[in-house]
Amino acid sequence: MGHIKKGTTMVIISLIILLSSLISMRKMKYSDLLKVPYGSYKNNKILLVYVWTLVGPSEEFFYRGFIQGNLRMLINGSILTIEYATLIATLIFVIAHVNNFLVGKENKEQFLSLLPGRIIMGLILGYTFQVSESLLYPVLIHSLSDGITISYLIFLKKRYLNDYHL
């Protein structure tokens, strides 16, 4: 469970940030919402199971548990309170998401628009692992963030389709 108070604090901070993101999504025009590459699949049930149950745990075990955990043993030092291992793991996490562009899941514009959020999320997840010393909290944050965001995106796209009979 690690440092429960620090982990719980980071989960709460992450949920507040997520709420502001959802408010921004709600204000998007339908044409802009369609540019978001996720939530437009014919079988959203499979997508939802995937993002709610698999993405967070698998990515966090790899990027935080394996990469950041091993880097922490090899590299000492920090910038302000963020360890070098956290920064390097975040960079690797962000670079790995270039694959979404390379395989055509996102076009260049979509990838670049999602890049700041990925950097921020990578830092939050890495810092949460760093201060809580547990994978539980980054996995929880990642699963909630992806799950809630994709669920809300699907809801908004369906609502626009139903309201405007598109």
Backbone hydrogen bonds, N-H to C=O, Kabsch-Sander energy under -0.5 kcal/mol:
donor,donor_aa,acceptor,acceptor_aa,energy
3,H,132,S,-2.8
4,I,2,G,-1.2
7,G,3,H,-2.7
8,T,4,I,-3.0
9,T,5,K,-2.2
10,M,6,K,-2.1
11,V,7,G,-2.0
12,I,8,T,-2.4
13,I,9,T,-2.5
14,S,10,M,-2.4
15,L,11,V,-2.2
16,I,12,I,-1.9
17,I,13,I,-2.1
18,L,14,S,-2.7
19,L,15,L,-2.2
20,S,16,I,-1.7
21,S,17,I,-1.8
22,L,18,L,-2.4
23,I,19,L,-2.1
24,S,20,S,-1.8
25,M,21,S,-2.3
26,R,22,L,-2.1
27,K,23,I,-1.1
28,M,25,M,-1.4
33,L,29,K,-2.5
34,L,30,Y,-2.4
35,K,31,S,-0.6
35,K,32,D,-0.6
36,V,32,D,-0.5
36,V,33,L,-1.2
44,N,42,K,-0.7
46,I,43,N,-0.6
47,L,43,N,-1.2
48,L,44,N,-2.8
49,V,45,K,-2.3
50,Y,46,I,-2.4
51,V,47,L,-2.8
52,W,48,L,-2.5
53,T,49,V,-2.0
54,L,49,V,-0.5
54,L,50,Y,-2.1
55,V,50,Y,-1.8
56,G,51,V,-0.6
58,S,54,L,-2.3
59,E,55,V,-2.7
60,E,56,G,-2.5
61,F,57,P,-2.5
62,F,58,S,-1.6
63,Y,59,E,-3.2
64,R,60,E,-1.3
65,G,60,E,-2.6
66,F,61,F,-1.7
67,I,62,F,-2.8
68,Q,63,Y,-2.3
69,G,64,R,-1.7
70,N,66,F,-2.0
71,L,67,I,-2.7
72,R,68,Q,-2.3
73,M,69,G,-0.8
74,L,70,N,-1.1
75,I,71,L,-3.2
79,I,82,I,-2.7
80,L,78,S,-0.6
82,I,79,I,-2.4
83,E,81,T,-0.6
84,Y,77,G,-2.1
87,L,83,E,-1.9
88,I,84,Y,-2.8
89,A,85,A,-2.4
90,T,86,T,-2.1
91,L,87,L,-2.2
92,I,88,I,-2.4
93,F,89,A,-2.4
94,V,90,T,-2.6
95,I,91,L,-2.7
96,A,92,I,-2.4
97,H,93,F,-0.9
97,H,94,V,-0.7
98,V,95,I,-1.9
99,N,96,A,-1.4
100,N,97,H,-1.2
101,F,97,H,-0.5
101,F,98,V,-1.1
102,L,98,V,-2.2
103,V,99,N,-2.5
104,G,101,F,-1.1
105,K,100,N,-1.6
106,E,100,N,-1.8
111,F,107,N,-2.9
112,L,108,K,-2.6
113,S,109,E,-2.1
114,L,110,Q,-1.8
115,L,111,F,-1.1
118,R,114,L,-2.0
119,I,115,L,-2.4
120,I,116,P,-2.6
121,M,117,G,-2.9
122,G,118,R,-2.7
123,L,119,I,-2.3
124,I,120,I,-2.6
125,L,121,M,-3.0
126,G,122,G,-2.5
127,Y,123,L,-2.9
128,T,124,I,-2.5
129,F,125,L,-2.1
130,Q,126,G,-2.4
131,V,127,Y,-2.9
132,S,128,T,-2.4
133,E,129,F,-1.9
139,V,135,L,-2.4
140,L,136,L,-2.3
141,I,137,Y,-2.8
142,H,138,P,-2.9
143,S,139,V,-2.7
144,L,140,L,-2.6
145,S,141,I,-2.9
146,D,142,H,-2.6
147,G,143,S,-2.6
148,I,144,L,-2.8
149,T,145,S,-2.1
150,I,146,D,-2.7
151,S,147,G,-2.3
152,Y,148,I,-2.6
153,L,149,T,-2.4
154,I,150,I,-2.5
155,F,151,S,-2.3
156,L,152,Y,-2.9
157,K,153,L,-2.5
158,K,154,I,-2.5
159,R,155,F,-2.5
160,Y,156,L,-2.5
161,L,157,K,-2.1
162,N,158,K,-2.7
163,D,159,R,-3.2
164,Y,160,Y,-2.3
165,H,161,L,-0.8
166,L,161,L,-1.0
